[in-house]
Amino acid sequence: MSKPEGRVVLAKLSGELLAQGNPGAQGWNVDAVNNVGHSIAEAYAVREELGICGLTFIPGGGNIARGAVTREIFGGTADGNGRLATIQNTLAIAATLTRLKIPHVIMLAQNMGLRDKSYSLEEYSAASAHKAHQVGKIVLIAGGTGEDNKTTDSAVVFYAKDYKTIFSGPVTIYKGTANVDGVCDKDPRKVGEGEEPAKLYMRVGADYMLGDYVRFKIVDRQSLEQLADSDLSILVYRDGGALNLAEVMRRDPRFNKTSEPIGTVIVPRLAEPVFYE
């Protein structure tokens, strides 16, 4: 199989992005779902300009199923319920892309085995994703990795590693969040009056974050452990507002020199984090 040129992008989409404007960031908000669809459409529009040969999105499910509550209700089947939540979010995004006339395919994590005559759900494989990108389609992957005790944060690293067996160009990962600008030296949402504000890292090591994980829960431990044992990196940024994925891809500090804060690049290993100047 020939390997395409250019870089491929995998982006984790927080489920909370689909619920912005709702109390507790739960459920769906029509405007929020449309905003996510338009953000993906804008990224799709600039892909050739930026030398990107494929866009893949892995939606989370936190707006529908949250860990502790879901486990209390569903017990041993809570992980399966979480995977179903990601499928619902993927279908909501796909519906918006259909209205925007953006070509896409929905792929389902292996081991899921879900069938529904209302939807076209193709089982994921790197080869199938490769073919979809070759004909200009966005790939949406639902169901996380299809395994228990795995998060969608870790799923995006899992799929990025799998993509590297097919794609010859750089495989770049993005994680859009709803609440923070990136990785900071402390939680900016918990800074008290009169305290020093949180400082945003430009670059930080996954190994450094794992060493003091209590401070760095913006990316889950599984994802960081996988990242530390790879040659990949993740750019964490606040999705919406002044930034969307198209702008972040254009200004990505992994490919451009920038002093303007746009998020944090998490690399596998780095002795000391680097702040924005």
C-alpha positions in Angstrom: 0.0 0.0 0.0 1.4 3.4 -0.9 1.7 5.9 1.8 0.3 9.4 1.3 2.3 12.6 1.7 1.5 15.4 4.2 0.6 15.2 7.8 -2.5 13.6 9.3 -4.4 15.2 12.2 -6.2 13.3 15.0 -8.3 15.5 17.3 -10.0 14.5 20.5 -13.3 16.4 20.9 -14.5 16.9 24.4 -18.1 15.9 24.8 -18.6 19.0 26.9 -18.0 21.1 23.8 -21.4 19.8 22.5 -23.1 21.0 25.7 -21.7 24.5 26.2 -24.5 26.8 27.4 -26.3 24.0 29.2 -26.2 23.7 33.0 -23.4 21.5 34.1 -22.3 21.1 30.5 -24.6 18.1 30.2 -26.7 16.9 27.2 -26.6 18.7 23.9 -27.0 22.3 23.1 -28.0 22.9 19.5 -25.8 26.0 19.0 -22.9 24.2 20.6 -23.3 21.1 18.3 -23.5 23.4 15.3 -20.4 25.3 16.5 -18.4 22.1 16.6 -19.6 21.2 13.1 -18.6 24.6 11.8 -15.2 24.3 13.5 -14.6 21.0 11.8 -15.7 22.4 8.5 -13.3 25.3 8.8 -10.4 22.9 9.5 -11.4 20.8 6.5 -11.4 24.0 4.3 -7.7 24.8 5.2 -6.3 21.3 5.1 -4.7 21.5 1.7 -3.3 24.9 2.4 -1.6 23.5 5.5 -0.4 20.3 3.8 -2.8 18.0 5.8 -3.8 14.8 4.0 -6.4 13.7 6.6 -8.5 14.8 9.5 -9.8 12.3 12.1 -11.9 13.1 15.1 -12.5 11.1 18.3 -15.4 12.5 20.3 -15.7 12.0 24.0 -18.9 11.3 25.9 -18.6 13.4 29.1 -21.7 15.5 28.3 -23.8 12.3 28.5 -21.9 9.8 30.8 -19.6 11.0 33.6 -17.4 8.4 35.4 -18.6 8.3 39.0 -22.3 8.9 38.2 -22.3 6.4 35.4 -20.6 3.7 37.5 -23.1 4.3 40.3 -26.0 3.7 37.9 -24.7 1.0 35.6 -22.1 -0.8 37.8 -20.1 -3.2 35.7 -21.5 -2.1 32.4 -20.5 1.6 32.9 -17.7 1.5 30.4 -20.1 0.2 27.7 -22.5 3.0 28.5 -19.7 5.5 28.1 -18.8 4.1 24.7 -22.5 4.4 23.7 -22.3 8.0 24.7 -19.4 8.7 22.4 -21.4 7.1 19.6 -24.3 9.4 20.2 -22.0 12.4 20.1 -20.4 11.1 16.9 -23.8 10.8 15.3 -24.7 14.3 16.4 -21.5 15.7 14.8 -22.0 13.7 11.7 -25.5 15.0 11.2 -24.1 18.6 11.3 -21.4 17.7 8.8 -24.0 16.2 6.5 -26.0 19.5 6.6 -22.8 21.4 5.9 -22.0 19.0 3.0 -18.7 18.0 4.4 -17.8 14.4 3.3 -17.1 12.1 6.1 -17.3 8.5 7.3 -18.3 7.1 10.7 -16.0 4.3 11.9 -16.8 2.2 15.0 -14.2 0.9 17.3 -13.4 -2.7 16.9 -15.1 -5.1 19.4 -18.2 -2.9 19.5 -20.4 -4.9 17.0 -23.2 -2.3 16.9 -25.6 -2.4 14.0 -28.5 0.0 13.3 -30.2 0.3 9.9 -30.6 4.1 10.4 -26.8 4.7 10.3 -23.8 3.6 8.2 -21.2 2.5 10.7 -18.0 1.0 9.3 -15.6 -1.0 11.6 -12.4 0.9 12.2 -9.1 -0.1 10.6 -6.1 2.1 9.8 -6.4 0.8 6.2 -10.0 1.9 5.9 -9.2 5.3 7.4 -6.4 5.6 4.9 -8.8 5.0 2.0 -11.3 7.5 3.4 -8.6 10.2 3.6 -7.4 9.5 0.1 -10.8 10.4 -1.3 -11.1 13.5 0.9 -13.3 12.3 3.7 -13.2 13.2 7.3 -13.0 10.2 9.6 -15.1 10.1 12.8 -14.2 7.3 15.2 -16.9 6.3 17.7 -16.7 4.0 20.7 -13.2 4.9 22.1 -11.0 1.9 21.6 -13.9 -0.5 22.2 -12.3 -1.7 25.4 -13.2 -1.4 29.1 -11.0 0.8 31.3 -9.9 3.0 28.4 -10.7 6.7 27.9 -11.1 8.7 24.7 -8.0 10.6 25.7 -6.1 7.4 25.5 -8.0 6.3 22.4 -6.6 9.2 20.4 -3.0 8.2 21.2 -3.9 4.6 20.4 -5.2 5.5 17.0 -2.3 7.9 16.3 0.1 5.0 16.9 -1.9 2.8 14.6 -2.0 5.5 11.9 1.8 5.6 11.9 1.8 2.1 10.4 0.0 3.6 7.3 0.8 7.3 7.0 4.4 8.3 6.1 4.0 12.0 7.1 3.8 13.4 10.7 0.8 12.2 12.8 -0.2 15.2 14.9 -2.7 15.1 17.9 -4.9 17.8 19.2 -7.1 17.9 22.3 -9.7 20.6 22.4 -11.0 21.4 25.9 -14.0 23.5 27.0 -12.6 25.0 30.2 -8.9 25.7 30.1 -6.3 27.2 27.7 -3.9 24.3 28.0 -1.7 22.8 30.7 -0.8 25.2 33.5 1.4 25.1 36.6 -1.8 24.9 38.7 -5.5 24.7 38.0 -6.6 28.2 36.9 -10.1 27.4 38.0 -9.0 27.1 41.6 -6.8 30.2 42.0 -8.0 32.2 45.0 -8.2 36.0 45.3 -4.8 37.5 45.8 -2.9 34.4 44.6 -0.5 34.4 41.7 -2.3 33.5 38.5 -1.7 30.2 36.8 1.0 30.2 34.2 0.5 28.4 30.9 3.1 26.0 29.7 4.2 26.2 26.1 5.8 22.7 26.3 5.8 20.1 29.0 6.8 16.4 29.2 4.3 13.6 29.7 6.9 12.1 32.1 7.0 15.4 34.1 3.2 15.4 34.3 3.0 11.8 35.5 5.5 12.6 38.2 3.0 15.0 39.8 -0.3 13.9 38.3 -2.5 15.4 41.0 -1.7 18.8 39.4 -2.1 17.7 35.8 -5.5 15.9 35.4 -6.4 17.8 32.3 -5.1 14.8 30.3 -5.7 11.4 31.8 -3.0 9.2 33.1 -3.5 6.4 30.5 -3.0 8.9 27.7 0.2 10.3 29.3 1.6 6.9 29.9 1.1 6.0 26.2 2.5 9.3 25.1 5.6 8.9 27.3 6.3 5.6 25.5 6.1 7.0 22.0 7.4 9.6 19.6 4.1 11.5 19.5 3.0 14.8 21.0 -0.4 16.4 21.8 -1.3 20.1 21.6 -3.9 20.9 24.2 -5.9 24.1 23.6 -9.2 25.8 24.5 -11.7 25.1 21.7 -14.1 27.9 20.8 -13.9 31.6 21.5 -10.8 33.2 19.9 -9.4 29.9 18.8 -10.8 27.0 16.7 -9.0 24.0 15.3 -8.2 25.6 11.9 -6.4 28.5 13.6 -4.6 26.2 16.0 -3.4 24.0 13.1 -2.2 27.1 11.3 -0.3 28.4 14.3 0.8 25.1 15.8 4.2 25.7 17.5 5.4 22.3 16.4 5.5 23.6 12.9 5.8 27.4 13.4 7.7 29.8 15.6 5.2 31.6 17.9 5.3 33.5 21.1 1.5 34.0 21.3 -0.1 31.5 23.6 -2.3 29.0 21.7 -2.1 26.0 24.0 0.4 23.5 25.4 2.4 20.9 23.5 2.9 17.7 25.6 5.9 15.8 24.4 7.0 12.3 25.6 9.9 13.4 27.8 11.2 16.8 28.9 13.1 17.5 32.1 11.8 20.9 32.8 8.6 22.5 31.3 8.9 25.7 29.1 6.6 28.6 29.7 5.5 31.2 27.1 7.7 34.3 27.3 
